């Protein structure tokens, strides 16, 4: 029993280290993508495509599945197979080189297809690893899985549908003699709908994990609603690739918006019926829900489609930080002080408001807010790494004594 406990603790520490690596990769891709987006208007279409690849594919999917999935899921699982650790490491390496190819594509557009290919293979390995963890390592019945675990499992199953279609489409285009830039641009546009559906469900799963659902009916209803965007939308989208006639607007409206509002209604109803302490994690969930709701409202105005996209992505980012604050609250040695969480939340809020076209005077404040937010993220990372070094020294000392 002692050996099993030590082994599980060692594997859990490795999962946490991998989670931190995926979060760091997502942060670097977000910064690189933001920089390329700022210069894309004067630099040309190659920079714009590089910006789109990084922000749409290499930030939120690896952050939720590879980052928070590896930090949160070990607390809900039993034995952690070492083979899955190798899958995660390989997935990280592929995603890292895929991100480098996406950045290189700003100057050499031939690198865009390898970037998409590496993202596809790395994400596939990440999804397979998550599926094995959720199915084989659970200690409770399916209906008792947390909303976060359900969102991770369903999103991974959705990626198993999306990625092979993307890879087959790229291979078909290359065999037909299409250019790398045109093929990557086309498939990035086509894959945005299922990827957005999966990201929204991962974000809502992270928010729902902050709320206690005691009713069995709610525990069953929540994953059913999550399954619509996570499974039905990728399947319908994949069919639409070969059998045209399904509009993306209908797929987003019926397959993503309606079940998402249903999940939000369940979350709000649970918050209304019970009293919850306003923790740092819960504070991040409110702007996340607001941004996700505002995104669907902005989609009704097709004049600025990028506003809808930005609102949805920022809503998911708020949910991601809320999930992280919830995780670190369970480890007293790395918990962030309350003032840091408040400063971080306000800085992110100012940054988002500054991006609204109605508030151009806040642009400089938004830049300052983004810089402050990055310093807060650096402080969170430093707090998460320092105790881990101390714990490793203590574990080594105990091993020497034994």
N, C-alpha and C positions, 0 to 999 in steps of 0.2 A: 504493500500500500504506500509506504514511504517513497519507494522508487517510482511508482506511478505518479505520485503527487509531484515529485521533483521533475519528472519528465514532462508532465502536463504544464508545470510552471515554466519550464525552459521553453517549451513550444509556444506557450502564451507570450513569453517575452519576445520570441522571434517574430510572432505575428504582429506584435505591437511595433517592433522595429521596422517590419515591412510596411505597416500602415503609415508610419511616419515618413518612410521613403516615398510612398505613393503621394502623400499629401505635399511633400516637397517638390516632387515632379509636377504636380498640378499647379502649384504656385508659380514655378518657373515658367511653365507653358502659358499661364495667364498673363504674367508680366511681358513675356516675349510677344504674345498675341496682341496685347494692348498697345505695345510700342509699334508693331507692324501696322496695326489699324490706324494709329495716329499719323503715320507717314504714307499710308496707302493712297491717299487722295492726290498726292503729288508724285508718288513713285510709280504707280501703274497697277495693272491687274494682278501681276504675280504676287506683289505684297498683299493685296486684298485677299487672294486665295489662301496664302500662307496664314494670314490672320484668321480666316474662317476655319481652316483646318485645326489650328491650335485651340481656339476657343470653343468650337463646337464638339470636338472629338477628344482632345487630350487634357481637358480640365475636369469637367464634372463627372464623367463616367469613371475615370481612374480614381477621382477623389472619393466618390461614394462607395464604389465597389472595392477598390484596392486600398483606399485610405481608411475611411470609417468602418468599412466591412471588416478589416483586419484588426481594428481597435475594439469594436463593440462585440462582434460575433463570438470571439473566444470566451467571453463571460457567460454566454448562453449555451455553450457546447460542452461535450464531454471530451473524449479522446480526440486529439488533433493529429491526423496522419502526417508524417513527415514528407510523404510524397507531394502533398499539396503545397508545402513550403517551397519545394523545387519548382512547382508550377508557378507560384507567385513570383519567385525570383526571375524565372525566365520571362514571365509576362512583363515584369518591370523593365528588364533589359530591352525587350522588343519595343515597348512603348517609349522608352527613352530614345532609342535610335530612330523610331518613327517620328518623334518630335523634332529631333535634329534634322531629319530629312524635310520635314515641313518648313523649318526655318531656312534650310538651304534652298528650298524651292523658290524663295523670293528672288534668288539670283539665277538658279539653275532649275527651270520648271520640270526637267526630266525627273527630279527627285520627288515630285508630288505623288506619283503612282506607288513607288516604294513606301512613302509615308502612309498612304492609305492601307497598303498591304500589311505593313508591320503593325499598324493600329488594329487591323482586323484579326491577325493571328494572336497578338498580345491580349486583346479584349476577349477573344475566344477562350484562351487559357485561363484568364481571370474569371470568366463566367463559369467554366467547368469546375474550377476549384471552389467557387462559391456554392454551386449546386451540390457538390459532394459534401461540403461542410454542413449545409442546411439539412440534407437528407440523411446522411450517415452518422452525423455527430450530435444530433439533437437528443435531448433527454426528456422531452415532453411530447404530448400529442400534437398533431398538426394544428388543431384549433387553439392550442395554448401557446403557439409561437407568437413572439412579439410582432407588432406591426413592422418594425425595422427588419426583422428576419424575413418576413413575408415579402417586403419590398425588394430585398436583396435577391431572394430566390426567384421571384417572378421576373424581375428585370434581367437576371442572368438567363432565364429561359427565353425571354424575348430576344436577347442578343444572339442566342443560338440560332434563331430564325433569321435575323437581319444580316449577320456577318457573312454567311455563305452566299446569300444573294448578292451582296456587295462585291465579294471576291469574284464570283462568277461573272458579274457584269464588267468588272475591270478586265478580266481575262478575255472576255468576248471582244471588248473594245480594242485591246492591244492586238489581238489576232486579226481584227478587221483593219488594222493600220491607222487607228485614230491616234491623235497626238496626246501626249501625257497631260498637258495643261487642260485641253478640252475634256478629256475623260474624267480627270480628277474634279474639275469644276462641275461637270454634269452629275456625277455620283454624290458629291458633297451636297448638292441641292436636293437630290432625290432622297438621301438618307436622313435629312434633317427632321422629317416628320416622325419616323419611329424613334429616333434618338431623343427628340424633345419629349415624346410620350414617356419614354423610359426615365428620363431625367426628372420629369414632373412627379412620377410615381415614387422614385427614390427620395425626392425631397418631401413629399407628403408622408411617406413611411417614416422618415426621420422625425417629422413634426408629430405624427401620431404616437410615436414612441415616448413622447413626453407626457402623454395623457393616459390615465388608467382606464381601460375598457373592461369592466367587471361582468357585463352581461354577455352570456353565451351567444345571443343573437347578434350583438354588435361584433363579437370576435369572429363570427362567420361572415357577416355582411362586409366587413372591411376588406378582407382578402379577395372576396368576390368582385368588389368594385375595383380593386387594384389590378385584378386579372384582365379586365377589359382593355386598358391601355397597354399593359405589359405583354399580353399574349395575343388578344384579338387584333389589335392595331398592327403589330408586325406581320401577322399571318395575312390580313387583308392587304396590307401594303405590298407584301411579297407577291401576292396574286396579281395586284395591279401593275407590277413591273412587266409581267408577261401578257396580261390581259388588260389593256388600257380601258379606261372608262370610269375609274374611281377618282374623284377629285380630292385633293389634299385638304381642302377646306371642310368638306363633309367628314373626312376621316378625323381631322382635328376637333371638329365640333361635337360629333356624336361619339367618337371613340376616346377622346381625351378630356374635353371640357366638361361634358355631363358627368362622367364618373368622378372627375376631380372635384367638382362642386359637391357631389354627394359625399366624398371623403371629408371635405372641408366642413360640411354640415354636421357630420358625425363628430368631428373634433370639437366644433363649437358647442354642440349639444352636451358633450361630456364636460367641457369647461364650464358650461352654465350650471349643470346639475351639481357639481362638486366644487369645493374650494381648493385652490392650488396656491402654494407659495410662489410668488413671482421671483423665480430664480433667474440667473443669467441665461440659462438655456431656454426657459419659457419666454423671456423677453425677446429673444431672437426669432421665435416662432411667429409672433404677431406681424412684424414687417414682412416676414416670408409669405404668410398667407395674404397680406395686403398686396404684395408685388405680384404674386401668382394670379390673384383675382384681377388686378389692374391689367395684366397682360392680356387676358381674354377680352376685357373691355376695349383695349387698344386695337385688338384684332378686328373690331368692327369698323375701324377707320383705315382702309387700305392705302391711304396716302403715304404713311410712314411705316412700312412693314418692319423696319429695324427696331422701332420702338416696342412692338410686341415681343420680338425676339429678346431684346435686352431686358425687358421687364421680367420675362420668364426665367432667364438665366440668373439675374440678380436675386430673384425670389429663391431659386435653388441654392445660391451661395449663402443667403441668410439661413436657410434651413441647414446647410452643411455646418456652419459655425455653431448653430444651436445644438446640433448633434455632438459636436466636439466638446462644447462646454458641458453638456450633460455627461459625457464620458469622463472628462477630467474631474468632475465633481465627486465621482465615486473613488478617486484616489487622492486622499488628503495630502500626500506629499507633493503633488503637482498642481493642486487646485489654484486657480488664478485669483488674485484679490478682486473684491467687488468693483473697486474703482477702475481696474483695468478693463473689465467687461463692459462697464458703462461707457468709458472713453472709446473703446473699440466700436460699440454699437452706434454711438453718436457719430463717430467719424465715418462709418460706412453709410449711415443714413444721409449725411451731408453729401457724400460722394454721389449717391444715387440721385438725390434731388438736383444736384448740379448738372446732371445729364439730361434733365427734362428740357425740351425746347422752349417751354414757357418761362424758364428761369435762367436766362443767359447770364445775368449778373452774378450768379453763384459759381461761375466756372472756376475762378481762382480759389474760392473756398473748397470746391470739390477736389481740386488738385491737392490742397493741403490736407483735406480729410483722407484722401487715398494714401498719402505719405504716412499720416498718423496711424492709419489702419495697418499698413505694412509693418510699422514699428511694433504695434500690438501683436501681430502675428509672430514676429521674431521673438518677442518676449514669451509668448505662449510656447513656442518651440524650445526656447532655452530652458523654461521650467520643466518641460516634458523630458528633456535629455539629461539634466543634471541629476535627478534622483536615480535614473536608470544606471548611471555610472556608479553611483554609490551602492546601489543594490547589487551590481555585478561584482564589486569588490567584496561585499559581505558574503555573497555566494561563493566566491573563490576562497575566502578565508575558511568558511565552513567546510568546503571540500578538502582543503589541506588538513584540517583538524580530523576529519573522518578518515 
